[in-house]
């Protein structure tokens, strides 16, 4: 999951308080309990909370290139890293570890903002390129990785993975937005780019901010990633295509250097993912199911799926659950 945060001073040379940056990121500890790292230089501060998935020994963030002129904080997972690393190595890039971020920073060196066109995955990332005096923020098209930003009373630009982290900025106004409070009670969430606080903005999916230090803050614009295409197919052919894609995309999401598992309900989507995940693994898969009182409880059906697929089922507290007879 991970969490990132940062402060950009409008002049590009103002002082960024490391203590304030750390206060913001401490609010994200639950997103990344394994590592906390930050980088501060004139006009720029980047901070990161890491949840280790690949390369537990290396991969601390923010990550820099060889000469330290580019620093990146990244949250997410890129699934085509082997292909991406191959392209970059063919161009002469040398990798220090096996984490996504090392490949991402070399991709930025090679392609700049268009590097996202080379990725398949979910991400929010923030590079600072000192040589180009360029700051960049971007979010993936699937909207899986959260990303919020705001400008405080002294014109500092602040951003974080969650809006609650921005509450640590004492100079940031916190005005409830009456226009979205109704949406929250009706929909149970707030439609972007608004947030529950008027001064805090949610980065829209597939959007980015790109500007040079000292320039006026631009509005978010759609990134150059290829647009999704609408395809109309007969139901049988559509089902065949989905079944053909699921083994590969599921296997790519199982790459990890730490134990992993899957949530499992009694519906259609998570049992399908679990079934393909079991086929892609050589060891049993851990699954977690939440049960509740009432006729809509899916835990019996989930237990049947776990038994059929041979997983190790657990309740949300981590305790094993009995298998059906």
Order of alpha helices (4+ residues) and beta strands (2+ residues): beta-alpha-beta-beta-beta-beta-alpha-alpha-beta-beta-beta-beta-alpha-alpha-beta-beta-beta-alpha-beta-alpha-beta-alpha-beta
